[in-house]
Amino acid sequence: MIGRANGDAAVSITGFGCYVPERVLTNDELARLVDTSDEWIRERTGIRERRIAGPEQALSDLCVPAAEQALEHAGVPARDVELLIVATVTPDMFFPSTGAILADRLGAPDAAAYDLSAGCTGFMYALAQAYGMIAGGLVDRALVVGGDVLSRIMDWTDRSTCVLFGDGAGAVMLERVDAGGFHGFELGADGGGGVHLNMPAGGSRIPATAESIAARQHFARMNGREVFKFATRVLVSSAAAVLEACDTSVDDVDVYIPHQANVRIIDHAAKKLGIPDDRVVINVDRFGNTSSGSIPLGIADAAADGRLRPGKLVLMTGMGAGLTWGSALMEWTAVFDGGGNG
Ligand code: UT7
């Protein structure tokens, strides 16, 4: 889908927060687990280190501090939240949803709360849903959370995946504003490519059995080269599509927050789109690929380093399992003094 925002209903991000676990896992530590090296990981991905959740931390434990910060920044009491979406592929459990668990833990009893599964693009899909619910007049305040604990579905004997990912979560508050905010969205999915990035077992196709566990089918699997090709293509095409739909030149983009999977993918997309390096937000070096957490963590970074100021035009593009992709273009409206623990 591609859609331009309703000009009569300005909706924007009015608060944000993020959380990453304290435990830092370095490339050198990984080189003691699998046949890899700090040099290979840095050169091929740009990743220096990533954060790993503690054994007692599930997804909702990462989401609570991120969401509380977003609420505080926005000055919205939790009880006023009417919609709460958690974008993730690693919920606390299949059901109840982490959205429902989070609404309870935050104290948001009136919120419609659920999880959204769109791989690493989940945060972009959730932003578009929340925008639509607010612009359509169904709700006034929506909390959108993106986060994953991918360390729990990593095969720590598979060097082609385990070096790439990390744990983290980010949250944003969406509300009506007088002007600015979201200009448009472009979202898409190619289920035919889903085979290139998946976790085969644990659902209704291959329920958990001793065999599925022995075959290591409860871990994420990826054909890195195929996903790399997909990623370099859609990061460019999706961004170009949303810019065109909004009659906006790429030269007007002040801050570019792409999904953080690999610095080479980000560099390629920025170059193709014609976005200078100083407008590109990078956190994959510190956090690895945090899936649905990567773009909201990028928002926190860009705010912390002073790049996100009212009036700045922000382009965000995600891509990931599905295969899915999604972009949003928005005029930043909020003033912050930084935030997050990342
Ligand atoms: O958010 C979800 C989206 N995920 C992505 O966007 C990931 C997209 N893919 C990628 O970022 C890259 O394809 C990877 C980082 C996964 C791999 O980089 P690459 O440059 O495409 O490497 P490759 O798969 O072509 O492998 C090159 C070599 C292979 O050895 P041979 O066959 O040339 O002998 C691999 O076995 O590198 C080997 N290799 C490793 N070597 C050391 C693969 N993983 C590792 C490793 N350490 N961790």
Residues whose N, C-alpha, C, O or C-beta is under 5 A from the ligand:
A	BS01	UT7	D35 T36 S37 W40 R44 T45 C120 R159 S160 V163 G224 R225 V227 F228 A231 A261 N262 N289 M319 G320
